């Protein structure tokens, strides 16, 4: 009966509205208006906006009677003052009467003239309060925590009392919520172990008969791989494959041999994922945790005071042990971080320490009829149907389907045997090696062969693979297994996990097919670039054309429009399911129009036809689905075609104030305020990694922290900086604080340290100068590419007078940059390729002497090695090349002892030694063309030059010239052999070339074109560094007096704590000397001599510390002390007992 009475009173609206609530608010500071009778004080507040309801409501008006704390909620369609006033009058005043006081915040609805007039008419006194401290705010927060759908509450208590372990009893006090339709799907039970809690945790899982066991596919155990035996097995069996002529059979047999070799010599890991303990767990944690569980079991069996005390003691000891072990493990790991530690490994270890698991599983999906299923067979099929719909004809209009059918009835007209086109020639070993040198590995597809198994093939096995590829190419067939794909669904953040469209597909295809695709893609790209088939505005996937070029093109056009007081309309079109709905016939038709026929066109046709896929969830595969339209995803090919003009069928485009384009957010006036705010917030989140590894006592070394900053934060700040650099200085200063914070963390500097001192100590260019450097570099890159869409605009620099007349108009990136005409005149010209890039033959090289280092090896032994090479080439002409770079200039030369020929060349003073070495080799090749001998040996001591020449894709213009000269030399039936020799080992020919290169600096004739793009970029860097040095010399900081230049100073031998102390002393800001600035207290004084405490006073002036200075042999000036005596300074600080005060 008592329970019924309490329930009745609790739900009585009269009692709720009139009965006083005596409990007060916790944590309320200041005086509060006393309430004497119901509805004397009315509190009101607005909440929202919320997603629009079916009746159009978007806001919620909360009204609370302060006497009874009775809560009233009223939905509103619009949060206007008129709506609020009308709602209060009708629903509160007419029902409960007019209050004496209304308490509200200073929102525009309550602080405006309308609400003020409303309160004056009713003679109500208005009171404003501090948000989040009133009863209506608390009621509002409770309301927002209640889900909108009906909920069922399950509160199962194992024991009758609701108390805690501190009082000697146990209970399950957690509440679990679920919807009615899902309530029967799950089981609810408490665990038997407390798990360091004061009550029993609850375990919720699906019913045993519906529980999904997380299964994974078999993974190769590469940690135990025996690669030697793996390679031997394949080499012994691979040649038998060539007995077959059918490409399908060859691929099947070679795949089988690779799988057999891997199973014998590598093996699989365990199929089920084993949840390894966190890395900080040790035997001590195991012992204390086990003792805590025993004490819990003993107390549950015999509830005595002695057992309760023992339980509390063992639990406290276990908590302390685990906490200390976590801290110690983290400190030990952070201390091991070096500059060679990859950032990915840092994050991986952080996740391990936190106990985070990287894998996930899909537990339930909604079916097409709206019901939820957890069946592990149905779920893959649900996603498979979803992905199949993406490529169906349902996405096309009726008119287009008629046009599609009509066009496809006309067969494509092309020559399937067009072997005269170089694009259809057989693949070469150089092409295959280039494709295999891709740095990033890929996962296994339907053939279960990951990329690592292919990369470990021997040259013999690689030759067999190349023959299989050429057989596929020539017979114009395509293996059926290569048409299949395994799709792994990846959850989209922020989506509903039970919806099929919340998972994006990741396709895994056969890696052998991917290798051939890379080779085909390289040919197709080279062909289209050579024929100028790609639109000039296409960037991102082309060499020397990044997404930044597209951003700058849009930015430049917008700047010109603003300068001429015009308006520019930009239409951003996001094509949904672009790859899935590509019209395959039109792709092939476009290729035939571009004269792509023969083997290339047939391969692409076979590649796109009859594609199938299966979806894999939790180790289970779906049925096989067909891809009707589109091109395969998960391959290495990209959409290379220019977009056709799009018709919008008269539909209006939505006008927006800002739009994100290629990672940059543009606004109508090019202020970039939204982009800079978003960028700053993103970088602030990335700063958490630096905070995690930058403890001032046991953190990682500063070089590692700086490298992490450059990889994770500065790269974000650099992207698009030539464009958003046109923003106002006040906007750009928001990003400067990001770098200042990162440098302060890396150095361990005190919070009051000047920003310029932080940049100087970390050798990090200030962001304004770095943006200027990146802008100059981008302008130079554009000027070197005549085909670039911005080349003419940068050269002409239009509207310069308009920009000069209006200083506030945003300017394009090339407007205020320094002249680069002189640099351009010295750059090497871009030669035309004399042959298709895939026909390039890797030049012959001999690096035998590389195994003999010059220091421990006698020059006579090196000469013997060189003579051994010459014996194999008795009648060959030998040419020695060398280069020299001094403060006076740069020179290079070559010398041929047989012909007693010596040539000297002087290059620009800004040329690098690598450029000079390449130029000497180029001139030696030009000289070899004039010789009658057919075999020439070129000896050079530049290993980097030989490695650069061997690359299939040249990185600079000079390498293009060398390859062109090599091609012309080979047409003369001449053979060139490059031999590496060590320098300065008393080799007569090499010493002659070295002396000639030095003489060329003084006597040689300067070459007009002698700069590479990398050299020109170095000139820009030196110019920016000079500006920085001028800025530093004009500053008046404590560090500038002891470090007048920008030469970096590192202390590798010091610990993290010692390095932090030394950096703070050098900067002149420490906790001991400058903490008062943060605390707003008086300047600290020395307790020994009553003098203001400064770094100079501690290290140099304090007479009471003189004996410590003499003991540690400190110099008598700050520059010497802080630049050359770090160990003495640290020991001196220890002796002064201020080691932990700085």
N, C-alpha and C positions, 0 to 999 in steps of 0.2 A: 504494500500500500504506500509506503514511504517513497518508493521509487516512482510510482504513478503520480503522486502529488508533486514531486520534484519535476517530473516531466511536464505536467500540466502548467505549473508556474513558469517553467522555463520557456514554454511556447506561448504564454499569454501576452498578447500585444499590449494590453492595458498596463500590466505590471512592467513590461519592458520599457514602455514610454514614460511611466510616472514614478516607478520605484528607483530610489537613489542607488548608485553603485559606489561603494565606499573605497574600493581599491584605487590607489593613485597611480600616476604614471611614473615609471622608473627612469631615473636619469634626468629629470626635468630640472633645469637650472633657472633661477630667477623666481619672481613672484607670480602667482596665478590668481585669476579672478575668482573670488568666492561665489559659489552657486547656492542659493537658498531655496529655490522651488523649481518644479519641472518647467522646462522650456524657457527659463530666464535667459540662458545663453545658447545661441545656435551657432554651431560651427559648420562652415560650408567649404567645399573644395571641388575642383574639376580634375578629372582624370581622362587621359586619352592623348592623341587619337588612337582608336582601335580599328581593326579591319571592319569595313562597313558591313552591318548586319543585313538580314533580308528585308528589314523595315527601314533601312537607311540610317540607323543610329551609329554614330562614330565616337561619342563622348559619354562620360558618366558623371553625373552630379551627385556628390556625397554630402549628406546633411546629418549632423550628429547633435542630439540634445545633451549638453554637458552635465546635466543633473543626473540623468539615468544612463547616459552613454548609449542611447537608443540610436541605431543606424538606419538611415533611409537612403535608398539608391534610386536615381531617376535617369533613364537613358535620354540623350539629346541627339538630334540630327546635326546640329551646328552649335559650336561653342561660342555663341555670341552673348553679349550682356542682356539683350532683350529676351532671349530664350531662358537664360538663367533666372531673370527677374520673374518672368511669367510662371516658371516651374515652382519657384519658392512661394509665390503668392497662392497658387491653386492647391499645391500638394502639402504645404507646411502651415502657412498662416491660417487657411480656412479650416484645417483639421485640428491643429494643436494651439493656435493662437499666435499673436504677434510677440516675438521676444523683445527683451530690453536691449540686448547686445547681440551683434553679429560679428563673429570672428572669422576672418578669411586672410589668405595671403595677398600679396600685392600684384596678383595677376591682372591682366588688362581688363578682364570681365568685372573684377571687383574694385579696381582702383580708378575706373573711368568715371566720367561725369554722370552717365545714366544710373549706375549703381549708387553713386553718392546722392543723387536726387531721389532715388527710390527710398533710401534709408532716412533721408530728411523728411519725406512725406509721411512715413510711419513713425517718425520720432525715435528712430533706433540708432544707438551709438555703435559706430564701426570700430573694430580693433584689428590691427594687422599683427600677425605673429610670425615667428621664425619657422619656415617650412620644415616638415618632418618631425615636429615636436608636438603636434596637436592630436586630439582624439580622432578627428576626421582623417588625418594622414595615416594614423595607425589602422583605422578601419579600412581605408583604401588599400593599404598594402596587404591586409588579410584577404580582401576581396580578390585582388589580382593573383593571389596564390591559389585560388580555387579554379580548377579546370572548368571549361564551359560545358563539357559533355557530362551526362549523369555518371556518377561514380559510386562504386560499391566499396565499402570499407571492411577490410578483414583485419581484425586485431585479435590474434590468437595468443592467449597467455598460457604458458605451460604450468605456472604456479599461480595460486590464487591471489597473492599479494603483489602490489605494484611498488617494489622498492629496489634498492641498489645493493651492490656487493658491500658497500661501505657500512650498511646496516645489517649485514649478515644474511640477506636473502637475494634471490635471483628472479629475474623476470624478463619477458620479451616485450619491450615497450615500443618498438618500431611499428609504424603503420604502413600498410601496403595498399596502393590504389590500383584499380583496373576497371575497365568498362564491363558492363554486364555480359556482353557477348564473348569476352575473352576470359571471364572468370573461371570457366570450367576447363580452360586449356592448360592451366598451370597448377603445380603443387606448391604448397607453402609449408615450410617447417623450419624450426630453429635448429642451429647447430649445437653440438654437444660441448664445443670448446668456446671459451669467451673471446679468444683471439685478442687479448689485451684490451678488452672493453669492459664496461661496468654492467653490461647486460648481454644476453645471448643474441648473436647476429642471426638474421633470417636468410635462408636460402630459398630462392624462387626458381623453379625450373619447369619445363614442359613435362607432361606426363611421361612416364618411362616408356610407354609404347610409341610415343611420338618424339622422343628425344633424338636430336641430330648429333651424331658423333662426328667431330671434325676430322676429316680425313684429307690427306694430301697425296699428290702423285709422288712416285718414286723419284728421288733426287740423287744425282751422282755424288759420291763421296770423294771430292777432289783432294781433300786433305791427306788421303792415303793413296793417292794415284802413283802408279809406277809407270811413268811416261816412256821410259826406255823400252820396256816390254810391250807397252801399248803400240809404240811405233814399229817395233820389230814384227809384231803380229800382222799389222796392216801391210807392211812392205812385203811380207812373205806371201800374202794372199791377194793383193790388189791386182796384179797383172792378169790373173785368170779372168777378170771381169771383161777385159778387152776382147775375149773370144766371142762375146755376145755383140750383136750389131744393133739390137733394139734399145733405144735410150731408156725406155721404161724398165727393162730388165737390168740394164747397167746401174741405174740409180737404186733399184731395189737391192741388188747384190752388194753394191758398195756400202749402202746403209747398213745392211746386215753384218758386213765385216766390221764396220766401225762399232756397232752395238756389241758384237761378240768380243771384240778387243777391249771395250770399256768394261764389260761385265767381268772379264777375267782379271783385269789389271787395275780397275778403279773401284767397282762395286757401288752398291746403293747405300744410302743412309736409311735409318729406320723410317718406316712409313708414317707412323704416328709422330706428331711433334711432341718432344719431351720438354716439359716446362722446367728448364734449368733454374736452380736457385739464383738469387741476385748475387753479384760478384763480391759483395761485402760479407756474405754469410760465412761463418767459420765454426770451428768446434765449440768455442766458448758460447756463441749464440745458441747452438744446438743444445748444449748442456743446461744453460739457464732456462731456456724455453721448456725443455723437458721437465726440469724440476718444478717449474711453475704449474705445468699440467698435473704433475703428481700431487702437488699441494692442493690444487683445486679438487681433484678426485677425492683426496683424503678428507677435505672439509665437507664436501657434499655427503660423504658417508657418515662422518662424525662431526656434527656442528658444535664444536667446542671453541672457547675463546682462544685457547692455545693454537688450534689449527687455523683459526681466522687470522691470527697475528702472523703465523708462518706463511699463510697464503699471501698476505699483503707484502711481506718481506721478499718472497721469491718473485712475485710479479714486479715489484719495484726494481729488483736486481736485474731481471730480464729486460725491462724497459731501458735501464741505464746502459746495460751491456750493448744492446742493439743500437741505441743512439750513439754511443761512443764509437762503435765499429763502423757505422755509416759515415760519421764525420772523418774518422781516420782513413777509411778507404778512399773517400773523396779527396782528402788532402794528398794522399799518396799518389793518386792518379793524376791530379792536376800538376803535381810537381814533376811528373815525367813527361809532360807535353813539351815538345820541341818544335822547331820550325819545319821539321820533316813530317810531323803528324798531320795526316789529312783531316780536313774539317768534317768529313763524313764519319770518320772514326771517332772524333770527339763527340758528335751527337749520338752515335751508336752506344758509346759507353755511358753517356748521361742517361739514356733511356734504360740501359741495363741496370744502372744503380737505382733508378726510380722504380724498377720492376715492370716497365712497360713492355708489352708484347706487340710485335709488329704485324702479326697475322690477325685476320678477322674471319668471321664466318657469317653467312646469310642464314638466319634462323626461320624466317617466315616471309611469304610474299602474298599479295592480293591477287586472286584469280580474276578473269574477265567478268565473272558474275558477281564480284564484290566480296566473296568469301575468302577467308584467310587460310592458307595451307602451309604446313611445315613438312610436307612430304618431300624427301630428298630426290625423288624421281621427277615429280611434277615441277619443282622450282626451276631447274635448268630449262625445261621446255617452255615455261612461262616467259623467261627472258629471251629464249630463242625465237619465239613468236614475235616478241616486241622488236627484236633487231631485224627480223625478216620483213616486218611491215615497213621499216625505214627505207628499204630499197625496192619496195613494190611500186607498181604503176599507179597506185591510189594517190600519190603525191602530184601526179601530172593532171593537167586540165584535159577536158574532152577534146578541145581543139588541138592541143599539142599531141594527144594520143593518135589522132587521125593523121597529123603531119608525120609523126614518128613511124606509124605503120606504112604510110605511103613511101617514105624515104627508104626504109629498110627493105622494101620489096625490090629496090634497085641495087644489085650487087656492086660492091666496090671494084673499080677498075684499076688494077696495079700489076706490076711485073713481080711475080713471086720469086723469080730467079735473077734478080738484079745484082749480080756479083761484081759488076764494075764499080759500084759505089763503095768507097772505102768503109762506109759504115756497116757493110754486110760481110766484111772479111772475117776470117777466123780470129779468135781471141789469142793473145800472146801471153807468155809467162809474166811479162812486166805488168800487164793489166791485172792479172790475177793476184800478183803479189801486192799491188797497190790496193786492191779491194780487201785483201786479208789484213792489211795493216791498220784497219779501222781500230781506234783505241778502245772503244767501248764494246763489251761483249753483250750478246743477246741471249734470251732464254730459249729453251728447246720448244719446238713446235710439235706437230703430229708425228714427226719421225723420231722424237726423243733424243735428238742430237743438239746439244748446246754449242755455242760458238767456240768454246774453249777446246772441244774435241777437234774441231777443224783447224784451229790455229796451231795445234801441236802435231800436225801432219808433217812428215819429212818431205824434202823436195821430190823424192821418188813418188810418194803418194799424191803430192800436189800435181805432178805431171799427169797421173792417171785421171784425177778430177778434171783437169783442163781438157783432156781428150774426151771425157764424157760430155763436158759443156759444149765443146765444138761439134760433137756428134748431134746433140740436141739442136744446136744452132743450124747446122747444115741440113739435117733431115726435117727441120721445122715441126718437131713434135714436142709435146709437153707432158711430163709424167703426171699421172692422176693424183698421186699423193701430194704433189706441190699445189694442187688446186684447193686443198683443204686447209682450214684454219681452226684453231682452238681459241675461243673467246673467253677471256677472264673478265668478269664484271667488276668494276671498281666503283665504290660508292662516292656519290657527289656530296661534298659537305653541305650541310644545311637542308638536305632533302629528307623525305619520309622513307625510312628504311624498308618499309613493306611494299612500296610502290615499284613496279618494274622499270618505270622511266627514271628512277633515281640512280641508276647505275649506267655508267658509260662503258662501252666495250673496248677492251684491249685485245687485239688479235695477235696470236702467236702463229707464225707460219714456219715452214721448214727452213733451217739455216743454210742448207746447201743451195736452196732456191734464192735466198737472200744474197748469197755470195755472187751468184750469176746476175741477179738484179742490179747489184752495185756496178758490175762491169758494163751491163747494158745501159744503165743510167748515165755512167760517165761518157759513153759514146754519144748517147742522145743529146746530152747537155752540150758536149763539145760541138756537135753538128749544128745545133740551133744557135749557139753563140757565134759560130763561124759564118753562118748564113744570115745572121741578124734577124732571126725569126721571132724572137721574144720582144715584147713591147718594151720601150725604153723606160717606162715607169714601173716596171716590175722589179722588185728588190727582195732581199731576204734570203733567197736560195741560190743566188748567183755569186760568183767570186767578186770580191771587192765591192759588193753592193749589199749593205745591211739594211735592216728595218729603219735605222736612223736616217737613211737617205729619203725614205718615204715621209718620215716625220718632218724633216727639214724642207722637203718640197712643199708640203701643205703649209708649214709655218711661213715660208718665204712668200707664197702667194697671198696669204692672209696679211702679212706685213705690208706688201705692196698695195693691197686694197685699202688698208687703213691709212697709209701715207697719202693716197689719192682721194681720201674721203669717199670711198666707195664701199659697197656692201658685197660680200662674197657668200654665196650659198654653197654649203658642202653637204652632200648626201652620203650618209654612212649606211651601207646595205649589208646586213648580216644574213647570209644565205643559209637557211636551216637545212641540215642533212646534205651539205654540199657534196661530199664524197659519195654518199650513199645513193644520190639521185643523178649522178653524172650519166649522160646519154653516151653509151659506149660507141654506138655507130658514128656519132658525130665526132668523137675523139679520133677514131680511125680515119674518118673522112678528112679531118683537118690534117692529119699526118700525111695522107696521100697527096693533099694539095701542096704540102711542103716537100714533096718528092722523097718521102720516107717510104721505101718499098722493100721488097726482098725479105731477107731473114729478119731484119729488124721489125718490120710491120707484122710479119707472121708471128713472131715471138710475142709481141704486145697483144695481138689478137688472141692467141692461145692463153696468154696470161690472164686476160679479163673474162674469158668465157668459162661457163660451167663451174663457177665458184661455189663451194659449199662451206658450211661451218657448223661447229658444235659448241655449246656453252658448257663450261666446267664450273660447278659450284661444289665446294666441300669435297672435292675428289670425285664427283659424279658427273658423267657426261650426259648431255641431252641427246635427243634425236638429231638427225642430220637435216639441216635447213639449207635452202638454196638462196643465193644472192641474185636477185633478178636484174637490178641495175647497179650503177656505180662501179667504182674501181676498188680493188682489194686494199684494205687498210692493214697496217702492221708491216707493210713492205717498205722498201727504201725509196720507192718512186714518189714523186710529188706532182701536184697539178701544175703543169708548166704553161697552160694556155692563158692568153689574155681574156678578160671577161668581155663577152659580147654586150653591145648596148642593151640595157634593160628597160622594158616598158612597165610602168606601174599601173596601167589600166585606169588612169584617172584617180587612183586612190591618193588622198593627201598624205604627205609625209609629216610625222610628228616633229614639231619644233622644240628643241631642248636648249637649255642654257649652257650645258657643258656635255662633252662626249669623250669617252675614252677610245683612243685610236692607237693600236700597237703599243699599249702600255703607257701612253701619254694622255692626260686629260686636258683637252682644249676647252676654252670658254670663249664667249662672244667677243671679248675685248683683249684676248691674249694676255690676261694678267697671270694666268697659271696659278691662281690662288688655291683652287681646289686640288690641283695636282700636287702642289708643294705641301699642302696640309695632309693629303693622303700619303705622300712619300715620307713625310716626317713621322707619322704614326706607325707606318710599316717599319721604319728604321728604329724607332723606339722599342718595338717588340724584338727586333734583332739584337738590340743592345743587351737583352737578358742573357744571351750566350756569353758575352764578354764579362758580364757581372758574375756569371757562374764560375769563370776560370781566372778571375783577376783579384783574388784576395790579396791583401797587402802583406800578409804574414807567410802564407804557404801557397800562393797562387802560382800560375805558370809564368815563365819568363816573358819579358815584355816583347821580345821578337815574335813569339808565337801569338800573343794577343794581338799585336799589330797586323800580323799576317791574316789572322782570323777576321779582323776588322776590314782589311782591304778586300777579302774574298766575299764577305757576307753583307757589308754595309756600304763601303765605298763604291763597290760595283753598282749598287742601286742608285747612289747619288750621281754617278757618272753617266748613267744611261739617259740620253735625251738632254744632257746639260747644254749643248750648243743651241737647243731650241728654247728651253725654259730659262736659259741664262738671260733672256731679254726681259724677265720680270723685274719688278722694282727691287731696290736694295733691301727694303724692309722685309719683303717676302723671302729673299734669298738668305737673309740672316737667320731665319728659322732653321735652315739646314746647317748653318755654321755651328750651331749649338750641338748638333748631333755629333759632328767630328770632334768638337772640343771635349764632349763627355767621353767619347771612346778613347781619345788620347789620354785623358786624365785617368781612366781605368787602366789603360795599358802601362802607363808610367808609375801608377800609384801616387800621382801628384795630389797635393792638398787642394781642397775645393776652391780656394781663393787664388790659385796660380793663374798668371796671365796666359791668355790663349796663344800669343806669339811665342812665349817660352815653351809651351807644350809642343808647338809645331817644330821648333828648333831642336828640342831634345829628342823627339821621335823621328826627325828627318822626314816629316810629312808636310807636303806643300799645302799652304792654306787653300781652302776651297775656292775663293774668288780667283786666285791665280791658276788653280788646276782647271777650272772651267774655261779660263782664257786659253790655256794650253790645249785643251781638247778641241776648242773652237778653231784655233789656228791649224791644228792637225787635220781636222775635217775639211777645212777650206783647201788645204794643200792636196788632200786625196782627191777632191772633186776636180781640181785643176789638172791633175795628171791623167784623168780619164776624159777624153774628148767626147765619148759617147754618153757621158753622164747627163741626165736631164737638167741639172743645175749648172753645168759647165759654162754655158753662155751667159747666164745671169750673174754668176760670180765674176766672170771676165769683164762684163760691161758695167756691173754695179749700178743698175738703173735707180732712178728716183733718189739719188744721193742728196740733191738739193732739198727735196721735200723732207727727208729725214733730218737734215741739218737745221731746217727752219722750225721743226717741232721736236723738241728734246724728249717729250713724253711719249711719242709714238713708238711702239715696239719696232725694233729693227731686226733684219735678218742676220743670220750668224756671220756673214762675211762682210758686214758693213764697217765695223770698227776694228777689224783685225789688221795686223801689220802687213806691209807689202811683202809679197813672196815672188816678185818678178825675177830678182837676182837668183833665187834658189831654183826656180823653174828652168832658167837657162842652163844650169849646170847638171840637170837631171839627164840620165840616159834615156834615149828615145825608146818607145815601145815597138819592138820589131813585129812583123807579121809572121805567124807560124808557117813554116815551109811545108808542113805535113800534118796530118791529123794527130792529135796528142797521143792517141792509143797506139800509134805506130812508132813511138819513140823507143829506141833501143838503149838500154842502160849501158853506159860506157864501161870499157874494161878497166878494172882497178886491181892493184896489188898492194895489200896492206900487211905483207909478211913481216916487215921490219917493225911494225907496231908492237909486236910482242917483246921487243928489246927496248926497254927504256934507256934514255941517253945517259942517265946519271951513273948507274952501276955498270953500264956496258962500255967496254973499250971502243973508241972510234974505229979501231982496226977490225973489230968484229962486225960493226955496222957496215964497214966497207966490204967485208967478205960477203955479207948478205946481199949488198947491192951488186957486187960482182957476180954472185950466183944468178941474180935476175938478168944481168946483162949477158951472161953466157947463154941463156936461153934465147936471147935476142941479140946475137953477135953483130949483125949488120944494121941494127936499128940506130936511128939518130936520137941522141939524148938531149933534152932541153931542160935546164934548171930554171925554176921561177922563184921569186921571193919578193917581199914587200917590206917597207920600213916606214914607221911613223914616229916623228919627234916633235918637239915644240916648234921647230922651224917649218914643218910641213910634212907631206906624205908623198912617197915615191915608190915605184916598183920597177922591176926589170926582169929580163930572161937572158940566159946565157947558154950557148950551144958549143961545147968543147970541140966536136968534130969539125965544125965549120968556122970555129973561132969567131962566132957572131955574138954580139952583145947589144941589147936595145934597152934604153932607159925611158921612163915615163913619169912625169910629175903630175900628181892629181891635186884636186882642191884640198886646202888645209882642213876642211870639214869632213873629208872622206874618212871612213873607218879603215882599219887594217884589213878587215875581211873584204871590203870592196877592192882594196888595192891588190890583195892576193888573187881575187877573181879576175881583175883586169889584166894582171900579168899572164894568167892562164889563157885568157881570151886572145891576147896579143901573140902568145906562143902558138896558139892554134892558127891564127892568121898567117904567121910566119911559116908554119908547116905546110900550108897550101901552096907556097912558092917553091917547095923542095921537090926534087925528083924522086927521093926515097919514098917508099910506100909505108914503112913502119916507123913510127915515132913514139918515143917514150918521154913523157912529161913528168919530171920529178918536182914535187912541191912539199914544203914542210907544213902546209895548212891542211890539217885533217878535216876541219869544218868546210873548207872549200870543196874537197873531194866528195864529202857527204852531200853537200848541196847540189853538186852536179849530177849525182846519181838519182835525185828525186825526179819522179815523172812529171809532177806539176811544179814548175818553177815558182819561187816566191818573189822574185824581183826581175827587173828588166835586163840586168846584166846576165843572169842565168839564161834568159831567153836568147840573148845574143850568143852565148856559148853553145847552147843547143843548136841554134841555127848554123853556126860555124862548123860544129861537129857533123851536122847533116850534109853540109856542102863538102866537107873533107871526105866523108864516106862515099860520096858520089864520084870522087876521084880515085876510088879503090884504094884508099889509104886507111891504115889501122892505127888508132891512137890508144896508148896504154898509160894510165895515170898511176904513178908510184908515189907512196908517201915515204918521206925520209925525215929524220929528226933534224932540227936546226942546231947550229953551233957545235957540231961534232967533228970539225976539221975535215969535212968532206970538200975536196978541192972545188968541184963544180958548184956546190951549194954556197961555199964561201964567196966564190966569184959573183954569183947572183946576188948575194946579200950585200956585198960591197957596192955593186952597181946600183942596187935599190937605194942605198944611202947617198950615193953620189947624185942620183936622180933628183933628190930634193934641192940640190944646189944648181946642178948643171942641166937637168932635164927640162924639156919643153912642156909647159903645163897643158894638160888636156882640157878642152873646153867642156866636154860633157863627162863628168867624173863623179857624180853623186847618185846614190840610190835613194829611194823614198825613205828608207830607214835612216840614212844619214841626214836627210832634210828634217825628219822628225826630231833627231838628236839636236839639230841646230835650234829648233823651237824650244826644246826642253832646256837647253843652256840659256836661251834668252829669258825664259820664265824664271829660271833659277837666279839669273842676274837681277831681275826685278825683285825677287824675294830677298836677296842679299841686301839690296839697297833699302828695302823696307825694314829689314832687321837692324841695319846700322843706324837708322833714324829713330829707333825705339829707345826708351829709357827704362829698361827693366834691370833687375838685379843680375839676371843671367847674362845679359849682353856685356856687362863689365868683365866677366870672367871668360866669356866665349864670344869674341867679337865677330867670328865668321860662322858659317853654316856647316862646318865639317862635323859629321856625326861622331858621337862618342858612345861606345858600347862597353859594357862590363860583363862579359860572359862568365867570368870566374866567380861572380858574387851570387849569393842566394837571393830569392825573391825579396825577403825582408831587407837585406842589405842594399839591394838595388833600389828599392823604394826610398830608403833613407838617403842614399846618395843623390837620387834625382831631386828629392825635396830640398836638400841642402844646396844643390846647384841652382835650382829655380829661386831659392830664397824664401819659400813659403812652407812652413811646417806647422804641425798642430801646436807645438810649444810656442811659436812666435806669432801665429796669426789666427789661432782659434778664437780670440776675443772678437774678431770681426763678425763671426757667425753668432756668437753669444751676445753681442752688443754690450760688451763689458769693457773695463779699462785695459789699457796696454799693459801686458805683463812685464814685470821687472825681475832682474836677477836677484835671487835671495842672498847671494854672496856679496855683491857690490852695489846693490840698489840702482842698477842701470837698466834702461829698457832692453828687453831680450830680443836680440836679432841674431841671424846666422853669423854675421860678421863678428859680433861680440862673442859668440860661443867659440868660434874657431880661431879668432885672432886677438881680440882685445881684452877679454876677461883676465885680470891679473891673478885671480884665485885658481885659474886652470893652467897656469904657465907650466907647472911641473908635469902635468899630463901632456902638454904639447912637446916639452923637451923629451919626455920618455918615448913618445911615438914619433919623434923627429919630424914634426910638421914644419913646413916652410913658413916664411914670414909674410906671404901674400896669398890672397884668395885664389888667384888664377892657378898657381902651382899646386896648392892644396887640393883643389877640386878637379883638376885635370890630370894629374899624374900620380896621386898617392891615394887611391881608393881604399886599399887595405889598411893603411895607417889611419885614415879618417874613421873607418868603422871601429877600429880598436880604440881610438881616442874617444869616440862617442860612448863606447861601452865603459871605459874608465871613468867618464864623467857621469855615469849612471843616468843617462837620458836616452838610452837606446830605445826604450818603449814609450818615450814621450814625444817623439818627433812625428 
